[in-house]
Amino acid sequence: MPLGALVSEFIEQGRHLLRAEFTLARTELKSEAKKATAGGGMVAAGGVVLLLGAMALVAFLVIALAQVMPLWASALLVTVLLLAAGSGLAAVGAKRLKTIHAPRKTIQTLKEDSQWASTTMRSAKSHMHGHA
C-alpha cells in the first residue's frame, strides 16, 4: 500500500475515532447533566430553607439580646456582627480566588501535541511528494 494511501487511511480512521469519542462523551454528559440538574435543584431548595433558618436565628438573637439591652442596640449589635463575619468570609474567598491559575501543564501539553501533529503531517506530506 502506497504511503499516501496509508496517510489518508490514518487520517480517516482518526476522524472516525474522534467522532465516536465525541458521541460517547455527549451521551455521558447528557446523562450526568440530568443528575446534576436534579441534584442542583435539591441543593437550591436546601439553600433556601437554610437561609430562612438563618433569618429566624437572627431574629431570635435580636429578641434574646433585647432582654439585656434596648431593642435598637440589640439589632445594631447583631447587624454589626453579621457584617463583620460576612466581610471576613468574602475577603478570605477573594484572596483564595486570586490564587487560581490557568491549567498551565495541560496548555503546554496541548501545544506540544499540536506541534507534534504538525511536524508529523509535514513529514508525511514531504515524504509523499518525494516518493510520488
MIFI-232428 format. One record per residue (C-alpha): x negated, y, z negated; residue in one letter; chain; residue number from 1. Coordinates in Angstrom, 2 decimals. Last residue first. Layout:
# MIFI-232428
ATOM         u         v         w   type   mol   seq
ATOM         X         Y         Z      a     A   NUM
...
//
This chain:
# MIFI-232428
ATOM         u         v         w   type   mol   seq
ATOM     -5.30     10.32      5.71      a     A   132
ATOM     -8.21      9.36      3.46      h     A   131
ATOM     -9.41     12.88      2.50      g     A   130
ATOM     -5.90     14.26      2.53      h     A   129
ATOM     -4.70     11.55      0.17      m     A   128
ATOM     -7.68     12.01     -2.19      h     A   127
ATOM     -7.13     15.76     -2.17      s     A   126
ATOM     -3.49     15.16     -3.10      k     A   125
ATOM     -4.38     12.64     -5.82      a     A   124
ATOM     -6.99     14.99     -7.32      s     A   123
ATOM     -4.60     17.93     -7.24      r     A   122
ATOM     -1.91     15.76     -8.88      m     A   121
ATOM     -4.29     14.58    -11.61      t     A   120
ATOM     -5.54     18.10    -12.30      t     A   119
ATOM     -2.00     19.45    -12.57      s     A   118
ATOM     -0.93     16.60    -14.85      a     A   117
ATOM     -3.98     17.07    -17.08      w     A   116
ATOM     -3.41     20.83    -17.29      q     A   115
ATOM      0.22     20.29    -18.24      s     A   114
ATOM     -0.75     17.73    -20.87      d     A   113
ATOM     -3.34     20.14    -22.30      e     A   112
ATOM     -0.78     22.95    -22.46      k     A   111
ATOM      1.73     20.62    -24.12      l     A   110
ATOM     -0.90     19.56    -26.66      t     A   109
ATOM     -1.71     23.20    -27.47      q     A   108
ATOM      1.98     24.04    -27.94      i     A   107
ATOM      2.42     21.00    -30.18      t     A   106
ATOM     -0.60     21.93    -32.29      k     A   105
ATOM      0.53     25.55    -32.63      r     A   104
ATOM      4.09     24.81    -33.79      p     A   103
ATOM      5.00     28.50    -34.20      a     A   102
ATOM      4.38     29.96    -37.62      h     A   101
ATOM      6.39     30.27    -40.83      i     A   100
ATOM      4.52     32.08    -43.62      t     A    99
ATOM      6.66     35.23    -43.28      k     A    98
ATOM      9.75     33.19    -44.11      l     A    97
ATOM      8.28     32.36    -47.52      r     A    96
ATOM      7.88     36.04    -48.40      k     A    95
ATOM     11.45     36.76    -47.27      a     A    94
ATOM     12.74     33.94    -49.48      g     A    93
ATOM     10.81     35.21    -52.51      v     A    92
ATOM     12.14     38.74    -51.93      a     A    91
ATOM     15.71     37.50    -51.45      a     A    90
ATOM     15.56     35.47    -54.67      l     A    89
ATOM     14.24     38.44    -56.63      g     A    88
ATOM     16.82     40.79    -55.17      s     A    87
ATOM     19.63     38.38    -56.02      g     A    86
ATOM     18.42     37.94    -59.60      a     A    85
ATOM     18.07     41.70    -60.10      a     A    84
ATOM     21.48     42.39    -58.54      l     A    83
ATOM     23.09     39.71    -60.69      l     A    82
ATOM     21.51     41.09    -63.89      l     A    81
ATOM     22.54     44.67    -63.00      v     A    80
ATOM     26.13     43.57    -62.31      t     A    79
ATOM     26.37     41.58    -65.57      v     A    78
ATOM     25.10     44.60    -67.53      l     A    77
ATOM     27.44     47.03    -65.76      l     A    76
ATOM     30.49     44.82    -66.36      a     A    75
ATOM     29.63     44.52    -70.07      s     A    74
ATOM     28.94     48.24    -70.34      a     A    73
ATOM     32.34     49.04    -68.77      w     A    72
ATOM     34.08     46.59    -71.11      l     A    71
ATOM     32.56     48.20    -74.23      p     A    70
ATOM     30.25     45.92    -76.20      m     A    69
ATOM     30.45     42.75    -78.35      v     A    68
ATOM     33.72     41.20    -77.14      q     A    67
ATOM     33.21     42.77    -73.71      a     A    66
ATOM     30.31     40.33    -73.32      l     A    65
ATOM     32.79     37.46    -73.09      a     A    64
ATOM     35.00     39.29    -70.58      i     A    63
ATOM     32.09     40.21    -68.31      v     A    62
ATOM     30.65     36.69    -68.58      l     A    61
ATOM     34.02     35.11    -67.77      f     A    60
ATOM     34.48     37.34    -64.72      a     A    59
ATOM     31.01     36.34    -63.52      v     A    58
ATOM     31.88     32.67    -64.07      l     A    57
ATOM     35.09     33.08    -62.06      a     A    56
ATOM     33.10     34.62    -59.22      m     A    55
ATOM     30.62     31.73    -59.37      a     A    54
ATOM     33.46     29.24    -59.19      g     A    53
ATOM     34.91     31.01    -56.15      l     A    52
ATOM     31.49     30.93    -54.51      l     A    51
ATOM     31.15     27.23    -55.29      l     A    50
ATOM     34.54     26.56    -53.68      v     A    49
ATOM     33.48     28.48    -50.57      v     A    48
ATOM     30.17     26.63    -50.44      g     A    47
ATOM     31.89     23.27    -50.75      g     A    46
ATOM     34.10     24.15    -47.79      a     A    45
ATOM     31.00     25.16    -45.81      a     A    44
ATOM     29.19     21.94    -46.75      v     A    43
ATOM     32.24     19.88    -45.73      m     A    42
ATOM     32.42     21.66    -42.39      g     A    41
ATOM     28.70     21.17    -41.82      g     A    40
ATOM     29.02     17.44    -42.48      g     A    39
ATOM     31.78     17.10    -39.88      a     A    38
ATOM     29.86     19.21    -37.37      t     A    37
ATOM     26.60     17.40    -38.10      a     A    36
ATOM     28.21     14.02    -37.51      k     A    35
ATOM     29.64     15.19    -34.19      k     A    34
ATOM     26.27     16.71    -33.27      a     A    33
ATOM     24.55     13.38    -34.02      e     A    32
ATOM     26.73     11.57    -31.50      s     A    31
ATOM     26.29     14.28    -28.88      k     A    30
ATOM     22.52     14.31    -29.52      l     A    29
ATOM     22.25     10.56    -29.01      e     A    28
ATOM     24.09     10.69    -25.70      t     A    27
ATOM     22.02     13.67    -24.50      r     A    26
ATOM     18.78     11.94    -25.52      a     A    25
ATOM     19.75      8.79    -23.61      l     A    24
ATOM     20.63     10.79    -20.51      t     A    23
ATOM     17.42     12.81    -20.80      f     A    22
ATOM     15.35      9.63    -21.13      e     A    21
ATOM     17.05      8.08    -18.08      a     A    20
ATOM     16.47     11.22    -16.01      r     A    19
ATOM     12.81     11.32    -17.12      l     A    18
ATOM     12.31      7.66    -16.19      l     A    17
ATOM     13.82      8.19    -12.75      h     A    16
ATOM     11.63     11.24    -12.17      r     A    15
ATOM      8.54      9.31    -13.23      g     A    14
ATOM      9.50      6.42    -10.95      q     A    13
ATOM      9.81      8.84     -8.04      e     A    12
ATOM      6.43     10.44     -8.82      i     A    11
ATOM      4.70      7.05     -9.05      f     A    10
ATOM      6.38      5.88     -5.83      e     A     9
ATOM      5.18      9.01     -4.05      s     A     8
ATOM      1.66      8.54     -5.44      v     A     7
ATOM      1.65      4.90     -4.35      l     A     6
ATOM      2.94      5.81     -0.90      a     A     5
ATOM      0.18      8.39     -0.52      g     A     4
ATOM     -2.43      5.86     -1.69      l     A     3
ATOM     -1.49      3.38      1.02      p     A     2
ATOM      0.00      0.00      0.00      m     A     1
//
